[in-house]
């Protein structure tokens, strides 16, 4: 889904990019739902700052969606609810973290990755406050892994699959599954940077990924299948909305 920004909106987005750059210069480089207080203060600030331009981009994109695709607003809200429900189904994993489906890949496939930065952050904020799932100090790190990194991978994989003429349902399933897995790869990096251990960051990262894999690989497969099923249902009940956002063209809608 493509959106064009005005000159003022481009300037706002550019200004927002200075936040993570400033944080990176001011904070020493010693630097899935990571729990409250599990990251050092510097790491928490940096990850939060890195999220700022993506969230601003997401807000601008959502503004375009609301103004240009009014029929799709309910569908966008559904993607936020879908992410909230799936990511709330957690199970304990690596110390200080948890494993669960993310639910953000499907929204990225339909609307692009930008809006999911905002929706994902809202989901994580509500879960931290209402469910004690994640935390406020780790909101930036969790947002980056689940609402930014994962959706970008899901969007990119889906676009690639479509160019390769892969079946649409298979494309959605693979994209959402890989986006889920990449979220936990990023989480492993975040945890390894914060807690490198005696053997260093790379060794720590490999250990985190190894433990995550036990629970996350099957969860990612389930999320991919579930996301494909949701798309099948949407094609039955929300074809006009899917056409409006460009997910279905006229030929595909007849299939």
LINRA-V935757 format. One record per run of one state. SS is the DSSP state (hx for helix, st for strand, lp for the rest). FROM is the first residue (numbers start at 1). LEN is the number of residues. Records with the same first field share a line. If there is no record, write none. Layout:
# LINRA-V935757
SS: FROM-LEN + FROM-LEN
This chain:
# LINRA-V935757
lp: 1-6 + 27-14 + 69-1 + 88-3 + 93-5 + 100-4 + 112-1 + 132-7 + 164-4 + 195-6 + 238-1 + 245-5 + 254-2
hx: 7-20 + 41-28 + 70-18 + 104-8 + 113-19 + 139-25 + 168-27 + 201-37 + 239-6 + 250-4
st: 91-2 + 98-2
